[in-house]
Amino acid sequence: MLRRLILLTTAVAAIVAARGETPTFEQLSVKADRFIQYKEWASAQAMLQLMVTERPDDAALTGKAIAVAGVRNDSTEQLRLFRNAVSNRQPFEKVFISVEDESFALARGDVYEDFLLMIARREAWVRRSIDSYLLRYYTYRCDGPGMVAYADKMLAGLPDNVTFLHDKARGYMLTGDFSAAMDVYRRITEVAPDNVDALLALGFYAESQGDKSDALDYFKKAYAIMPTPYLKSKIENIEYNSYAKNS
């Protein structure tokens, strides 16, 4: 695949030279977009290679080239482009964001995921950052198992990080493991006693299980932090029903 692409790029350059033409960057961009529109991926990749050569410090352009290479399952070219970006001091975060944007624009979110997984395998120095991007991706996709797995990876270094704990809890909720999710929410209340979202999750779960006492306790703690009319009504209803039941 790489050999065919090199030949195609060389052929394009040769044709241009034979015609005595030197296409502008803008002309190359128009051609690349046209090839992408008609799903002529090899030609689009060839154009983008020429564009990246002209602007090696453009993270948005590099991301676009990586996404198109991904559509062609050309991980070798993706890795080359990423290393070229690093060599030219492009912020790798901007490259990742661009690959994400371009992959979704092509309706190929899997290209972004596969690229991150491949870079994590090949470039250990950036693995921690990639784990955070994968967690964000799986959260966006509501991928419960992925959220739990990558939240755990992030929590291995930051065990008390409330954001990652919330991601893990939501991941468990999506998989239907509510008991495990509540364990995580309880952990959150240990780390951040004033975390209203965790208190409410625990309160509603306790209520759904018929544990009115625990539910009332969690709702009261949440109300002390965030006194809303809804919570006030919720607490009053539980107290009234408990009183009526015991009368």
Secondary structure, 3 states (H helix, E strand, C coil): CHHHHHHHHHHHHHHHHHCCCCCCHHHHHHHHHHHHHCCCHHHHHHHHHHHHHHCCCCHHHHHHHHHHHHHCCCHHHHHHHHHHHHHCCCCHHHHHHHHHHHHHHCCCHHHHHHHHHHHHHHCHHHHHHHHHHHHHHHHHCCCHHHHHHHHHHHHCCCCCCHHHHHHHHHHHHHHCCHHHHHHHHHHHHHHCCCCHHHHHHHHHHHHHCCCHHHHHHHHHHHHHHCCCHHHHHHHHHHHHHHHHHHC
